[in-house]
Structure formats: C-alpha cells, structure tokens
Amino acid sequence: MRIPLFIAIVLVLSFSPASAHFFPNISSIPPSLLKPNNTAWDAFHKLLGCHAGQKVDGLAKIKKYFYNFGYISSLSNFTDDFDDALESALKTYQQNFNLNTTGVLDAPTIQHLIRPRCGNPDVVNGTSTMNSGKPPAGSQNIHTVAHFSFFPGRPRWPESKTDLTYAFLPQNGLTDNIKSVFSRAFDRWSEVTPLTFTETASFQSADIKIGFFAGDHNDGEPFDGPMGTLAHAFSPPGGHFHLDGDENWVIDGVPIVERDFFSILSAVDLESVAVHEIGHLLGLGHSSVEDSIMFPSLAAGTRRVELANDDIQGVQVLYGSNPNFTGPNTVLTPTQENDTNGAPKFGSLLVHVVVAFFLSFVHLI
C-alpha cells in the first residue's frame, strides 16, 4: 500500500541518506565494479524464448517487474505460469519500447528489460503514457499526436512561480563539481522555457529537494542497488527528486566506445538521469521516442542529455517558450495524461546483476 505523500516526505527527511558513489569519468571506475556475473546469467538464460502456455521458474519475477511499472494491475497472481496477463503485459511493453509485439521473451525484449531505468511507471491505472496509448496506425489523428505525455490533470508549477529553487540534502555532502552536473541539467530545461532554477542553501524551503538514498528510504519505494532503478521524482508541485546512492555515478560521462569494455560497463551518467528526472519534476511523463530525454531507460555507459523535439514540445505546452529560444515550438496534443498521485511508483529491476554479462553476450552472438 502506498504511503501518503505527506507522511512519505517526513519519513524520507528523517532517514539516513546514502554515501553515493561518484567517479570523475568512466576509466576511473575500479575494474572490480565492472565484472559480469556468470552465475546470474545462467539463472536468467532459461527465460529466453518463453511464451504463452509455459511454466518456467522465474516468470513470477517477470510478473512482479511488470506490476511495478504498471503493466499488470493485480498482485494476486505472481506464479511461474506464462498466462494471459503476462502475455498482454509483455505485448504492451514491447509496443511501448518499439519492439516487435511477439508476446515472447525474445532476446531484444530481455535486453530492454534488464536496462537500468527511471522508477516512474509507464502505465498508470491501465492507461499507458507511451506507444500503447497512441491512436492506432492509420488514425486520422495520428499526425497531430506527439509522444510526450503529462500527469493527469496536467499539473505544473504555478504561473507566478517562474524561478524555482533547488537544494541538495546536506547529509550527502556533495562537492561543487557534482552539484554543477545538476546545474547543467536544469539549464537544459530553462533554455527552452521561461523557467529559471536557482540553487539555495535551505533544503527545507527549496521548491526542489535532491537527495541520494540507498535501499529502503521510507517512501514506500526502495531502491534496488546498482544498474536497477536509477532514480524517481514527484510530479509538480511535489519537488522531491531521489537518486540511488548505490549506482556508480559518472560525473563527466564521456563513454568509452571500445566494444569489450563498453559492453560490460556498469556505470551511469549522472547528467543524463538528472535531465530526465527534472522533466518529471516539471510535469512530463514518459515518451516512446528512444532519443528523447523522457524515454524511460538508459543503457549502461551511454549519455543522453540533449532535449529532443518531443521533450521541447511537451514542456512548452505546460510553460510556453523561452523568448530567446529559436527552435521548434509546434504545439501538439499529448498521447495521454497519467499520474502517480504525486509520487513515484517503481520496484526492483529484475536480476539487474546480469546486465553487464547479457550485453557482452549479445555482442558475441
């Protein structure tokens, strides 16, 4: 059961924060943190190719994953049977992430399932914010509907509040170098809207409160360790932005492109995640445009910080354009308006410890 928002905020503020793991660049991460887990892969491999009608140990965890992100609505049937509910959830997930809607746990689908991602759900109360919520192909409205989405009721910061303040949880002890990453992330959004963002020393009074936590941090939605759920954020005017302190956060996220090293990389670009979660703080939901900031997942070792047209169009529907912005300003209708009642809903990413090995395996076949 979800903890009421006001109680969750009190609990979070009273909980011990995480001592987050920060690295200046990818090459500075100790090799011991980049090793794949072969044993975990052996346990996960048996799910490849699973389809309706089968019963395979481990499918219950797949169902739990889909429940956590809204694709399954009931907690009562977490068995290892590949039933109709799982097949329907899988097809919706495949449609949302631009995969072939086979209803089978094929390799491309599993590769997406094990990607680290945002903790906010893709489907709320049975309604998707992504591809599965779009009009079908051939619809008369297909050319006027964008991929961006909002929370229900289209919450936004008040029109009178164009300068939003933000502060960092003091117990995290973040350096100026780390704080500058968030400053750059806020700048991405201020460049295209009339909003400005100013850091303040007062955590309690700030509009946006940023903190790193590990595991169960008493908001009802525990973090799950490295390479799982990366962060979650509250819709306006909640202003709470939590990041998983157990991740290997990279400050200057310039990826190393050599295939062997890149494929086993268990590092996350901090700015990429910050820009995405700020989108939620401003009122945007998830998008199916893979190059957009509001796409839910982020492959290990990658960097995505530039706003796509879809992101820009969505946030400008809410706030209008920065007078100095000269880029696209076409106003389109969002696909859906979904919410999480002002708080994120997410769960542990299934067997996240196998991400590195699976990606390196894919390169070899």
Order of alpha helices (4+ residues) and beta strands (2+ residues): alpha-beta-alpha-alpha-alpha-alpha-beta-beta-beta-alpha-beta-beta-beta-beta-beta-alpha-beta-alpha-alpha-alpha
